[in-house]
């Protein structure tokens, strides 16, 4: 399943937290807001 975390305004992908991620899991750094002022939103495939 391809889950993405993107900005709700500009659709830029959230930065990946390299310390917490590994080969099996991508962990996104959602603590910072997007530069455009939007918030991070999880997108699930249809």
PyMOL Python script that loads the backbone (N, CA, C, O; Angstrom):
from pymol import cmd

cmd.read_pdbstr("""\
ATOM      1  N   UNK A   1       0.847  -1.169   0.000  1.00  0.00           N
ATOM      2  CA  UNK A   1       0.000   0.000   0.000  1.00  0.00           C
ATOM      3  C   UNK A   1       0.895   1.236   0.000  1.00  0.00           C
ATOM      4  O   UNK A   1       1.819   1.346   0.806  1.00  0.00           O
ATOM      5  N   UNK A   2       0.618   2.138  -0.890  1.00  0.00           N
ATOM      6  CA  UNK A   2       1.423   3.345  -1.042  1.00  0.00           C
ATOM      7  C   UNK A   2       0.745   4.503  -0.318  1.00  0.00           C
ATOM      8  O   UNK A   2      -0.111   5.175  -0.894  1.00  0.00           O
ATOM      9  N   UNK A   3       1.116   4.743   0.939  1.00  0.00           N
ATOM     10  CA  UNK A   3       0.579   5.840   1.734  1.00  0.00           C
ATOM     11  C   UNK A   3       1.525   7.022   1.599  1.00  0.00           C
ATOM     12  O   UNK A   3       2.737   6.874   1.752  1.00  0.00           O
ATOM     13  N   UNK A   4       0.975   8.190   1.313  1.00  0.00           N
ATOM     14  CA  UNK A   4       1.789   9.397   1.161  1.00  0.00           C
ATOM     15  C   UNK A   4       1.312  10.449   2.144  1.00  0.00           C
ATOM     16  O   UNK A   4       0.128  10.512   2.473  1.00  0.00           O
ATOM     17  N   UNK A   5       2.246  11.281   2.616  1.00  0.00           N
ATOM     18  CA  UNK A   5       1.919  12.411   3.471  1.00  0.00           C
ATOM     19  C   UNK A   5       2.307  13.659   2.692  1.00  0.00           C
ATOM     20  O   UNK A   5       3.481  13.884   2.400  1.00  0.00           O
ATOM     21  N   UNK A   6       1.291  14.479   2.356  1.00  0.00           N
ATOM     22  CA  UNK A   6       1.505  15.656   1.525  1.00  0.00           C
ATOM     23  C   UNK A   6       0.860  16.884   2.168  1.00  0.00           C
ATOM     24  O   UNK A   6       0.021  16.767   3.062  1.00  0.00           O
ATOM     25  N   UNK A   7       1.265  18.049   1.698  1.00  0.00           N
ATOM     26  CA  UNK A   7       0.694  19.311   2.153  1.00  0.00           C
ATOM     27  C   UNK A   7      -0.704  19.475   1.559  1.00  0.00           C
ATOM     28  O   UNK A   7      -0.923  19.146   0.394  1.00  0.00           O
ATOM     29  N   UNK A   8      -1.648  19.978   2.349  1.00  0.00           N
ATOM     30  CA  UNK A   8      -3.012  20.135   1.844  1.00  0.00           C
ATOM     31  C   UNK A   8      -3.156  21.332   0.907  1.00  0.00           C
ATOM     32  O   UNK A   8      -4.181  21.455   0.237  1.00  0.00           O
ATOM     33  N   UNK A   9      -2.153  22.226   0.840  1.00  0.00           N
ATOM     34  CA  UNK A   9      -2.225  23.371  -0.066  1.00  0.00           C
ATOM     35  C   UNK A   9      -1.419  23.151  -1.346  1.00  0.00           C
ATOM     36  O   UNK A   9      -1.959  23.265  -2.446  1.00  0.00           O
ATOM     37  N   UNK A  10      -0.135  22.838  -1.208  1.00  0.00           N
ATOM     38  CA  UNK A  10       0.737  22.778  -2.391  1.00  0.00           C
ATOM     39  C   UNK A  10       1.053  21.357  -2.852  1.00  0.00           C
ATOM     40  O   UNK A  10       1.691  21.181  -3.890  1.00  0.00           O
ATOM     41  N   UNK A  11       0.615  20.330  -2.098  1.00  0.00           N
ATOM     42  CA  UNK A  11       0.825  18.914  -2.434  1.00  0.00           C
ATOM     43  C   UNK A  11       2.296  18.475  -2.407  1.00  0.00           C
ATOM     44  O   UNK A  11       2.643  17.459  -3.008  1.00  0.00           O
ATOM     45  N   UNK A  12       3.153  19.222  -1.725  1.00  0.00           N
ATOM     46  CA  UNK A  12       4.551  18.821  -1.558  1.00  0.00           C
ATOM     47  C   UNK A  12       4.607  17.700  -0.523  1.00  0.00           C
ATOM     48  O   UNK A  12       3.884  17.736   0.473  1.00  0.00           O
ATOM     49  N   UNK A  13       5.467  16.703  -0.755  1.00  0.00           N
ATOM     50  CA  UNK A  13       5.573  15.572   0.161  1.00  0.00           C
ATOM     51  C   UNK A  13       6.318  15.984   1.431  1.00  0.00           C
ATOM     52  O   UNK A  13       7.271  16.761   1.381  1.00  0.00           O
ATOM     53  N   UNK A  14       5.871  15.456   2.559  1.00  0.00           N
ATOM     54  CA  UNK A  14       6.488  15.758   3.852  1.00  0.00           C
ATOM     55  C   UNK A  14       7.902  15.185   3.893  1.00  0.00           C
ATOM     56  O   UNK A  14       8.173  14.166   3.259  1.00  0.00           O
ATOM     57  N   UNK A  15       8.811  15.832   4.637  1.00  0.00           N
ATOM     58  CA  UNK A  15      10.178  15.307   4.747  1.00  0.00           C
ATOM     59  C   UNK A  15      10.204  13.994   5.531  1.00  0.00           C
ATOM     60  O   UNK A  15       9.425  13.800   6.464  1.00  0.00           O
ATOM     61  N   UNK A  16      11.104  13.106   5.143  1.00  0.00           N
ATOM     62  CA  UNK A  16      11.245  11.805   5.805  1.00  0.00           C
ATOM     63  C   UNK A  16      12.244  11.933   6.948  1.00  0.00           C
ATOM     64  O   UNK A  16      13.325  12.496   6.776  1.00  0.00           O
ATOM     65  N   UNK A  17      11.876  11.406   8.121  1.00  0.00           N
ATOM     66  CA  UNK A  17      12.759  11.412   9.286  1.00  0.00           C
ATOM     67  C   UNK A  17      13.737  10.249   9.128  1.00  0.00           C
ATOM     68  O   UNK A  17      13.364   9.089   9.305  1.00  0.00           O
ATOM     69  N   UNK A  18      14.968  10.559   8.800  1.00  0.00           N
ATOM     70  CA  UNK A  18      15.965   9.521   8.500  1.00  0.00           C
ATOM     71  C   UNK A  18      16.398   8.734   9.734  1.00  0.00           C
ATOM     72  O   UNK A  18      16.834   7.590   9.604  1.00  0.00           O
ATOM     73  N   UNK A  19      16.288   9.319  10.931  1.00  0.00           N
ATOM     74  CA  UNK A  19      16.684   8.611  12.151  1.00  0.00           C
ATOM     75  C   UNK A  19      15.686   7.521  12.527  1.00  0.00           C
ATOM     76  O   UNK A  19      16.087   6.467  13.022  1.00  0.00           O
ATOM     77  N   UNK A  20      14.405   7.752  12.303  1.00  0.00           N
ATOM     78  CA  UNK A  20      13.376   6.795  12.692  1.00  0.00           C
ATOM     79  C   UNK A  20      13.003   5.832  11.574  1.00  0.00           C
ATOM     80  O   UNK A  20      12.431   4.777  11.848  1.00  0.00           O
ATOM     81  N   UNK A  21      13.309   6.159  10.327  1.00  0.00           N
ATOM     82  CA  UNK A  21      12.962   5.304   9.192  1.00  0.00           C
ATOM     83  C   UNK A  21      13.950   4.147   9.060  1.00  0.00           C
ATOM     84  O   UNK A  21      15.088   4.229   9.522  1.00  0.00           O
ATOM     85  N   UNK A  22      13.496   3.071   8.422  1.00  0.00           N
ATOM     86  CA  UNK A  22      14.375   1.946   8.108  1.00  0.00           C
ATOM     87  C   UNK A  22      13.952   1.374   6.760  1.00  0.00           C
ATOM     88  O   UNK A  22      13.167   2.001   6.048  1.00  0.00           O
ATOM     89  N   UNK A  23      14.452   0.209   6.400  1.00  0.00           N
ATOM     90  CA  UNK A  23      14.130  -0.367   5.097  1.00  0.00           C
ATOM     91  C   UNK A  23      12.648  -0.729   4.960  1.00  0.00           C
ATOM     92  O   UNK A  23      12.112  -0.723   3.852  1.00  0.00           O
ATOM     93  N   UNK A  24      11.991  -1.040   6.065  1.00  0.00           N
ATOM     94  CA  UNK A  24      10.594  -1.472   6.019  1.00  0.00           C
ATOM     95  C   UNK A  24       9.595  -0.338   6.219  1.00  0.00           C
ATOM     96  O   UNK A  24       8.455  -0.428   5.763  1.00  0.00           O
ATOM     97  N   UNK A  25      10.015   0.731   6.898  1.00  0.00           N
ATOM     98  CA  UNK A  25       9.085   1.792   7.267  1.00  0.00           C
ATOM     99  C   UNK A  25       9.635   3.166   6.903  1.00  0.00           C
ATOM    100  O   UNK A  25      10.812   3.456   7.115  1.00  0.00           O
ATOM    101  N   UNK A  26       8.754   4.013   6.348  1.00  0.00           N
ATOM    102  CA  UNK A  26       9.073   5.430   6.142  1.00  0.00           C
ATOM    103  C   UNK A  26       8.374   6.203   7.249  1.00  0.00           C
ATOM    104  O   UNK A  26       7.165   6.071   7.438  1.00  0.00           O
ATOM    105  N   UNK A  27       9.131   7.005   7.976  1.00  0.00           N
ATOM    106  CA  UNK A  27       8.553   7.837   9.022  1.00  0.00           C
ATOM    107  C   UNK A  27       8.702   9.282   8.575  1.00  0.00           C
ATOM    108  O   UNK A  27       9.809   9.748   8.304  1.00  0.00           O
ATOM    109  N   UNK A  28       7.579   9.988   8.501  1.00  0.00           N
ATOM    110  CA  UNK A  28       7.585  11.370   8.047  1.00  0.00           C
ATOM    111  C   UNK A  28       7.697  12.315   9.230  1.00  0.00           C
ATOM    112  O   UNK A  28       7.133  12.059  10.294  1.00  0.00           O
ATOM    113  N   UNK A  29       8.429  13.411   9.042  1.00  0.00           N
ATOM    114  CA  UNK A  29       8.576  14.432  10.069  1.00  0.00           C
ATOM    115  C   UNK A  29       7.441  15.429   9.902  1.00  0.00           C
ATOM    116  O   UNK A  29       7.526  16.344   9.082  1.00  0.00           O
ATOM    117  N   UNK A  30       6.378  15.253  10.679  1.00  0.00           N
ATOM    118  CA  UNK A  30       5.204  16.106  10.569  1.00  0.00           C
ATOM    119  C   UNK A  30       5.211  17.223  11.601  1.00  0.00           C
ATOM    120  O   UNK A  30       4.251  17.989  11.688  1.00  0.00           O
ATOM    121  N   UNK A  31       6.287  17.328  12.388  1.00  0.00           N
ATOM    122  CA  UNK A  31       6.330  18.351  13.429  1.00  0.00           C
ATOM    123  C   UNK A  31       6.437  19.754  12.841  1.00  0.00           C
ATOM    124  O   UNK A  31       5.921  20.710  13.421  1.00  0.00           O
ATOM    125  N   UNK A  32       7.096  19.883  11.707  1.00  0.00           N
ATOM    126  CA  UNK A  32       7.231  21.175  11.048  1.00  0.00           C
ATOM    127  C   UNK A  32       6.095  21.337  10.045  1.00  0.00           C
ATOM    128  O   UNK A  32       5.717  20.381   9.369  1.00  0.00           O
ATOM    129  N   UNK A  33       5.551  22.548   9.950  1.00  0.00           N
ATOM    130  CA  UNK A  33       4.523  22.788   8.932  1.00  0.00           C
ATOM    131  C   UNK A  33       5.209  23.062   7.599  1.00  0.00           C
ATOM    132  O   UNK A  33       6.407  23.342   7.556  1.00  0.00           O
ATOM    133  N   UNK A  34       4.455  22.982   6.526  1.00  0.00           N
ATOM    134  CA  UNK A  34       4.998  23.220   5.195  1.00  0.00           C
ATOM    135  C   UNK A  34       5.391  24.691   5.048  1.00  0.00           C
ATOM    136  O   UNK A  34       4.846  25.558   5.733  1.00  0.00           O
ATOM    137  N   UNK A  35       6.321  24.959   4.168  1.00  0.00           N
ATOM    138  CA  UNK A  35       6.789  26.330   3.956  1.00  0.00           C
ATOM    139  C   UNK A  35       5.691  27.243   3.431  1.00  0.00           C
ATOM    140  O   UNK A  35       5.740  28.453   3.653  1.00  0.00           O
ATOM    141  N   UNK A  36       4.691  26.683   2.731  1.00  0.00           N
ATOM    142  CA  UNK A  36       3.604  27.496   2.176  1.00  0.00           C
ATOM    143  C   UNK A  36       2.556  27.849   3.233  1.00  0.00           C
ATOM    144  O   UNK A  36       1.665  28.659   2.978  1.00  0.00           O
ATOM    145  N   UNK A  37       2.663  27.238   4.425  1.00  0.00           N
ATOM    146  CA  UNK A  37       1.702  27.505   5.488  1.00  0.00           C
ATOM    147  C   UNK A  37       0.631  26.434   5.621  1.00  0.00           C
ATOM    148  O   UNK A  37      -0.222  26.520   6.504  1.00  0.00           O
ATOM    149  N   UNK A  38       0.663  25.435   4.762  1.00  0.00           N
ATOM    150  CA  UNK A  38      -0.311  24.351   4.825  1.00  0.00           C
ATOM    151  C   UNK A  38       0.041  23.324   5.892  1.00  0.00           C
ATOM    152  O   UNK A  38       1.083  23.413   6.541  1.00  0.00           O
ATOM    153  N   UNK A  39      -0.839  22.357   6.059  1.00  0.00           N
ATOM    154  CA  UNK A  39      -0.632  21.291   7.036  1.00  0.00           C
ATOM    155  C   UNK A  39      -0.473  19.960   6.311  1.00  0.00           C
ATOM    156  O   UNK A  39      -0.955  19.797   5.190  1.00  0.00           O
ATOM    157  N   UNK A  40       0.204  19.006   6.954  1.00  0.00           N
ATOM    158  CA  UNK A  40       0.430  17.695   6.365  1.00  0.00           C
ATOM    159  C   UNK A  40      -0.827  16.859   6.453  1.00  0.00           C
ATOM    160  O   UNK A  40      -1.538  16.898   7.457  1.00  0.00           O
ATOM    161  N   UNK A  41      -1.106  16.094   5.390  1.00  0.00           N
ATOM    162  CA  UNK A  41      -2.302  15.283   5.284  1.00  0.00           C
ATOM    163  C   UNK A  41      -1.927  13.926   4.703  1.00  0.00           C
ATOM    164  O   UNK A  41      -1.139  13.857   3.760  1.00  0.00           O
ATOM    165  N   UNK A  42      -2.478  12.846   5.251  1.00  0.00           N
ATOM    166  CA  UNK A  42      -2.193  11.508   4.756  1.00  0.00           C
ATOM    167  C   UNK A  42      -3.116  11.187   3.583  1.00  0.00           C
ATOM    168  O   UNK A  42      -4.328  11.387   3.666  1.00  0.00           O
ATOM    169  N   UNK A  43      -2.535  10.686   2.486  1.00  0.00           N
ATOM    170  CA  UNK A  43      -3.288  10.310   1.299  1.00  0.00           C
ATOM    171  C   UNK A  43      -3.204   8.784   1.133  1.00  0.00           C
ATOM    172  O   UNK A  43      -2.112   8.219   1.066  1.00  0.00           O
ATOM    173  N   UNK A  44      -4.353   8.137   1.068  1.00  0.00           N
ATOM    174  CA  UNK A  44      -4.415   6.698   0.845  1.00  0.00           C
ATOM    175  C   UNK A  44      -4.786   6.438  -0.603  1.00  0.00           C
ATOM    176  O   UNK A  44      -5.575   7.192  -1.172  1.00  0.00           O
ATOM    177  N   UNK A  45      -4.242   5.393  -1.220  1.00  0.00           N
ATOM    178  CA  UNK A  45      -4.600   5.087  -2.613  1.00  0.00           C
ATOM    179  C   UNK A  45      -6.051   4.630  -2.715  1.00  0.00           C
ATOM    180  O   UNK A  45      -6.592   4.062  -1.767  1.00  0.00           O
ATOM    181  N   UNK A  46      -6.678   4.875  -3.855  1.00  0.00           N
ATOM    182  CA  UNK A  46      -8.093   4.439  -4.027  1.00  0.00           C
ATOM    183  C   UNK A  46      -8.230   2.938  -4.117  1.00  0.00           C
ATOM    184  O   UNK A  46      -9.340   2.426  -4.260  1.00  0.00           O
TER     185      UNK A  46
END
""", "prot")
cmd.dss("prot")
cmd.show_as("cartoon", "prot")
cmd.util.cbc("prot")
cmd.orient("prot")
